Amino acid sequence: MSGNRRKAFLVSMALVSGALLMTACQDSDKAADTGAAQGSSSAAETGDAATPSGASSAGTGKGSGAAGKGSGATGQGSEDGAGSGADTGNGKREPVGQSCGANDISWNTRSETQAGGYILISAKAKPGITCVLPAALPTVAFGSDGTEAGPAEQAVGEQITLSGNTTAYAGVNPKSTNSDGGKELDSIIVAVGDDDSDPVSLKVGTITVDKPVVTNWHTSAADAVPFS
């Protein structure tokens, strides 16, 4: 091979080698760019996927907080409800007692000879019941015509809370007149007040009724004597 041809061959080989080298570099750059792009895309997808999960976690946390606040409100409401009642003045409240009805009471009667003779009524709350007798006359009626006893005292007494062994007493004089008239009966009808829907009939033996009178409720039997 002549010198010129040899030189031309070497130049051609150099050009081909250069071209191959450039192609290889370009392929490597493309591969790197592709890898970087895929990596970025994967990272972005992973980040996007993580974001909803994080948002869900955050939402759960907020939901729990709301539930907690809701429970607190319920608790407060329960405290307010439990605190209802009469204010005692010292920051506490006590339940208001219910009014007695005739069916809340165990009744008893007995005849007494004092003050010309009268009927002593005793009232005691049934087991497990606490109730209040109002500061008013008991309602005592006689006979089929419902004749009611009037007041034997000028002033109204105090209300009495019946519970346990506490007993209230009222005295009934069935005949407050000095005449010979009157009607013969053997029972009386007693109620706590005019609005009592369950009056009771109590046996008292044979009595003569004429303008009857009744005392207020008292905690002592000695105070329930209906003096005229």
FENNOR-V930188 format. One record per residue. N is the residue number from 1. RES is the residue in one letter. SS is DSSP state (2 for helix, 1 for strand, 0 for the rest). NEAR is the number of other ideal C-beta (glycine too) atoms within 10 Angstrom. Layout:
BEGIN
n=N res=RES ss=SS near=NEAR
n=N res=RES ss=SS near=NEAR
END
This chain:
BEGIN
n=1 res=M ss=0 near=8
n=2 res=S ss=0 near=7
n=3 res=G ss=2 near=7
n=4 res=N ss=2 near=8
n=5 res=R ss=2 near=9
n=6 res=R ss=2 near=10
n=7 res=K ss=2 near=11
n=8 res=A ss=2 near=12
n=9 res=F ss=2 near=11
n=10 res=L ss=2 near=10
n=11 res=V ss=2 near=10
n=12 res=S ss=2 near=10
n=13 res=M ss=2 near=10
n=14 res=A ss=2 near=10
n=15 res=L ss=2 near=10
n=16 res=V ss=2 near=10
n=17 res=S ss=2 near=10
n=18 res=G ss=2 near=10
n=19 res=A ss=2 near=10
n=20 res=L ss=2 near=10
n=21 res=L ss=2 near=10
n=22 res=M ss=2 near=10
n=23 res=T ss=2 near=10
n=24 res=A ss=2 near=10
n=25 res=C ss=2 near=10
n=26 res=Q ss=2 near=10
n=27 res=D ss=2 near=10
n=28 res=S ss=2 near=10
n=29 res=D ss=2 near=10
n=30 res=K ss=2 near=10
n=31 res=A ss=2 near=10
n=32 res=A ss=2 near=10
n=33 res=D ss=2 near=10
n=34 res=T ss=2 near=10
n=35 res=G ss=2 near=10
n=36 res=A ss=2 near=10
n=37 res=A ss=2 near=10
n=38 res=Q ss=2 near=10
n=39 res=G ss=2 near=10
n=40 res=S ss=2 near=10
n=41 res=S ss=2 near=10
n=42 res=S ss=2 near=10
n=43 res=A ss=2 near=10
n=44 res=A ss=2 near=10
n=45 res=E ss=2 near=10
n=46 res=T ss=2 near=10
n=47 res=G ss=2 near=10
n=48 res=D ss=2 near=9
n=49 res=A ss=2 near=10
n=50 res=A ss=2 near=10
n=51 res=T ss=2 near=10
n=52 res=P ss=2 near=10
n=53 res=S ss=2 near=9
n=54 res=G ss=2 near=11
n=55 res=A ss=2 near=10
n=56 res=S ss=2 near=10
n=57 res=S ss=2 near=10
n=58 res=A ss=2 near=10
n=59 res=G ss=2 near=11
n=60 res=T ss=2 near=10
n=61 res=G ss=2 near=10
n=62 res=K ss=2 near=10
n=63 res=G ss=2 near=10
n=64 res=S ss=2 near=10
n=65 res=G ss=2 near=10
n=66 res=A ss=2 near=10
n=67 res=A ss=2 near=10
n=68 res=G ss=2 near=10
n=69 res=K ss=2 near=10
n=70 res=G ss=2 near=10
n=71 res=S ss=2 near=10
n=72 res=G ss=2 near=10
n=73 res=A ss=2 near=10
n=74 res=T ss=2 near=10
n=75 res=G ss=2 near=10
n=76 res=Q ss=2 near=10
n=77 res=G ss=2 near=10
n=78 res=S ss=2 near=10
n=79 res=E ss=2 near=9
n=80 res=D ss=2 near=9
n=81 res=G ss=2 near=8
n=82 res=A ss=2 near=9
n=83 res=G ss=0 near=11
n=84 res=S ss=0 near=9
n=85 res=G ss=0 near=11
n=86 res=A ss=1 near=11
n=87 res=D ss=1 near=10
n=88 res=T ss=0 near=9
n=89 res=G ss=0 near=6
n=90 res=N ss=0 near=6
n=91 res=G ss=0 near=7
n=92 res=K ss=0 near=10
n=93 res=R ss=1 near=13
n=94 res=E ss=1 near=9
n=95 res=P ss=0 near=9
n=96 res=V ss=0 near=10
n=97 res=G ss=0 near=14
n=98 res=Q ss=1 near=11
n=99 res=S ss=1 near=15
n=100 res=C ss=0 near=25
n=101 res=G ss=0 near=17
n=102 res=A ss=2 near=19
n=103 res=N ss=2 near=13
n=104 res=D ss=2 near=19
n=105 res=I ss=1 near=22
n=106 res=S ss=1 near=13
n=107 res=W ss=1 near=13
n=108 res=N ss=1 near=13
n=109 res=T ss=1 near=16
n=110 res=R ss=1 near=11
n=111 res=S ss=1 near=11
n=112 res=E ss=1 near=16
n=113 res=T ss=0 near=7
n=114 res=Q ss=2 near=12
n=115 res=A ss=2 near=13
n=116 res=G ss=2 near=13
n=117 res=G ss=0 near=13
n=118 res=Y ss=1 near=27
n=119 res=I ss=1 near=23
n=120 res=L ss=1 near=19
n=121 res=I ss=1 near=24
n=122 res=S ss=1 near=16
n=123 res=A ss=1 near=23
n=124 res=K ss=1 near=17
n=125 res=A ss=1 near=22
n=126 res=K ss=0 near=11
n=127 res=P ss=0 near=7
n=128 res=G ss=0 near=6
n=129 res=I ss=0 near=17
n=130 res=T ss=0 near=15
n=131 res=C ss=1 near=18
n=132 res=V ss=1 near=17
n=133 res=L ss=1 near=25
n=134 res=P ss=0 near=17
n=135 res=A ss=0 near=13
n=136 res=A ss=0 near=15
n=137 res=L ss=0 near=22
n=138 res=P ss=0 near=22
n=139 res=T ss=1 near=18
n=140 res=V ss=1 near=23
n=141 res=A ss=1 near=17
n=142 res=F ss=1 near=22
n=143 res=G ss=0 near=13
n=144 res=S ss=0 near=8
n=145 res=D ss=0 near=8
n=146 res=G ss=0 near=8
n=147 res=T ss=1 near=17
n=148 res=E ss=1 near=14
n=149 res=A ss=0 near=26
n=150 res=G ss=1 near=13
n=151 res=P ss=1 near=14
n=152 res=A ss=0 near=23
n=153 res=E ss=0 near=17
n=154 res=Q ss=0 near=5
n=155 res=A ss=0 near=7
n=156 res=V ss=0 near=12
n=157 res=G ss=0 near=20
n=158 res=E ss=0 near=11
n=159 res=Q ss=0 near=15
n=160 res=I ss=1 near=20
n=161 res=T ss=1 near=15
n=162 res=L ss=1 near=24
n=163 res=S ss=0 near=13
n=164 res=G ss=0 near=11
n=165 res=N ss=0 near=7
n=166 res=T ss=0 near=14
n=167 res=T ss=1 near=17
n=168 res=A ss=1 near=25
n=169 res=Y ss=1 near=21
n=170 res=A ss=1 near=26
n=171 res=G ss=1 near=24
n=172 res=V ss=1 near=26
n=173 res=N ss=1 near=23
n=174 res=P ss=0 near=25
n=175 res=K ss=1 near=19
n=176 res=S ss=0 near=17
n=177 res=T ss=0 near=12
n=178 res=N ss=0 near=8
n=179 res=S ss=0 near=8
n=180 res=D ss=0 near=7
n=181 res=G ss=0 near=10
n=182 res=G ss=0 near=16
n=183 res=K ss=1 near=15
n=184 res=E ss=1 near=9
n=185 res=L ss=1 near=17
n=186 res=D ss=1 near=9
n=187 res=S ss=1 near=16
n=188 res=I ss=1 near=25
n=189 res=I ss=1 near=16
n=190 res=V ss=1 near=24
n=191 res=A ss=1 near=17
n=192 res=V ss=0 near=25
n=193 res=G ss=0 near=16
n=194 res=D ss=0 near=10
n=195 res=D ss=0 near=10
n=196 res=D ss=0 near=18
n=197 res=S ss=0 near=8
n=198 res=D ss=0 near=11
n=199 res=P ss=0 near=19
n=200 res=V ss=1 near=15
n=201 res=S ss=1 near=11
n=202 res=L ss=1 near=15
n=203 res=K ss=1 near=8
n=204 res=V ss=1 near=18
n=205 res=G ss=1 near=11
n=206 res=T ss=1 near=8
n=207 res=I ss=1 near=21
n=208 res=T ss=1 near=15
n=209 res=V ss=1 near=20
n=210 res=D ss=1 near=16
n=211 res=K ss=0 near=15
n=212 res=P ss=0 near=26
n=213 res=V ss=1 near=21
n=214 res=V ss=1 near=27
n=215 res=T ss=0 near=25
n=216 res=N ss=0 near=23
n=217 res=W ss=0 near=25
n=218 res=H ss=1 near=19
n=219 res=T ss=0 near=15
n=220 res=S ss=0 near=9
n=221 res=A ss=2 near=16
n=222 res=A ss=2 near=8
n=223 res=D ss=2 near=15
n=224 res=A ss=2 near=25
n=225 res=V ss=0 near=17
n=226 res=P ss=0 near=25
n=227 res=F ss=0 near=13
n=228 res=S ss=0 near=11
END
